[in-house]
Amino acid sequence: MQKLTLSQTLSQKLSPQQIQFIKLLQVPTAELDARIEEELEINPALEEGKEEAPETSTEEDYEDPYAEEYGDDNAEVNLDDYLDDEYGGYKMQGDGNYSPDEEDHEFPISFQTSLHEQLITQLNFLKLDERQKLIGLQLIGSIENDGYIRRELTSIINDLVFSQNIETDIDEMEEILRKVQTFDPAGIAARTLQECLIIQLERKEHPDDPSVLHALAIVQDCFEEFTKKHYPKIQKRLHLNEDEIKDAVQLITRLNPKPGGVADGMVRTQYVIPDFILNSNGGKFEISLNSKNAPELRISRSYAELFDTYDKSDKKDKKLKETVSFVKQKLDSAKWFIDAIKQRQNTLLKTMEAILEYQHPFFIDGDEAALRPMILKDIAEKIDMDISTVSRVANSKSIQTEFGVFPLKYFFSEGIATESGEDVSNREVKSVLQGMVDGEDKKRPLSDDKLVKMLNKKGYTIARRTVAKYREQLQIPVARLRKKL
């Protein structure tokens, strides 16, 4: 039996303007240009260029006689709201004053040819018919960023049937895959690490060299023992002496486990565009936003002046009434977007200034040991904003300093207690831990228990599980895997 009941609930919803601001806030400088271009394309009321001085003699307040019918969204409209110079020059440097004579802080991203484009070029050199070429393109499209194909070949076969209407089988797919695996960089399109290493060893300049043959035997027949560094077992199984296995292991460790990551110049270094620039002027720090790469925005005067035309026309015309409603919607959207850009930059500066004040000792000489423990809540309380807002700012932004470019997340870290009762940044502990591992005897690497004791002697109160966690974050293998012959 169904019943109708009334219930009262309290919920919080974000307005479209708030959603737009949140989305813009997390966009890094490198992508801001594209986002603005997108908005310019979809909103004709938004234009590039510096706002012209308004002509006060021709501007009038527009009062919508249909405000009651349309509701609040079509209430009183003032042209000054749309043509105010405050929104035209929204770009800021430092304290917000912008001068075209200032130095342009632009850091271009280098153009690059993608790995997939290079592989497709190599595919075109093969003597394949159109059908085989489409299969090759499907395989190349399945290669992930690190150079591996992890999808099952049966799944790729199904994709070809549905997307290209091409039927094939495992044998043909394997045949074309082997052709793709001959492409540069060596090891590309492998399905496993073992296959990747085998491909690279088989393409060595001197495949008959004893060290190459031994390395190939190790990877093919003793791969599991090799990954666990059980070298005595490998020696016994393959009848190798100590020098032979040492040469073979050194050869294997020099191979590239991620062929998609480096491609001998095929994928060039991509430069980071810092969102902030920190300069020191006589010992005083100055923060500026690197936002000159974004175009200046203004409200379209022609769109705003449509209100004047409407005011002097027949206000009972239904089509004209619909037109002015559309125009006002676009004007509101453009004004909201410029407001969001301005609010974004104010929030970025406010957050970065708080981080600078909190981590001031680090910015003096760039010493990592000077970093204070700092979490998102510390900055959120300092600037009186929500933790989620600070998180969005810190997530994808970076700052250029005299000591290099740092992501803002670099400055956030938890605290570790010392014997003296003070808290130090876990980055300092990680740095000490890294130094211990770098200086250890690789024939007898330090276990986590030994690392804990050594850190405790240095005054850091730390548990074994924390050392293990930091070691993993530093991508340091366990002691057994760090052992060398």
Secondary structure, 3 states (H helix, E strand, C coil): CCCCCCCCCCCCCCCHHHHHHHHHHCCCHHHHHHHHHHHHHHCCCEEECCCCCCCCCCCCEECCCCHHHHCHHHCCEEHHHHHCHHHCCCCCCCCCCCCCCCCCCCCCCCCCCCHHHHHHHHHHCCCCCHHHHHHHHHHHHCCCCCCECCCCHHHHHHHHHHHHCCCCCHHHHHHHHHHHCCCCCCCCCECCHHHHHHHHHHCCCCCCCHHHHHHHHHHHHCHHHHHCCCHHHHHHHHCCCHHHHHHHHHHHHCCCCCCCCCCCCCCCCCCCCCCEEEEEECCEEEEEECCCCCCCEEECHHHHHHHHHHHCCCCCCHHHHHHHHHHHHHHHHHHHHHHHHHHHHHHHHHHHHHHHHHCHHHHHHCCHHHCCCECHHHHHHHHCCCHHHHHHHHHCCEEEECCEEEEHHHHCECEEEECCCCEEEHHHHHHHHHHHHHCCCCCCCCCHHHHHHHHHHCCECCCHHHHHHHHHHCCCCCHHHHCCC
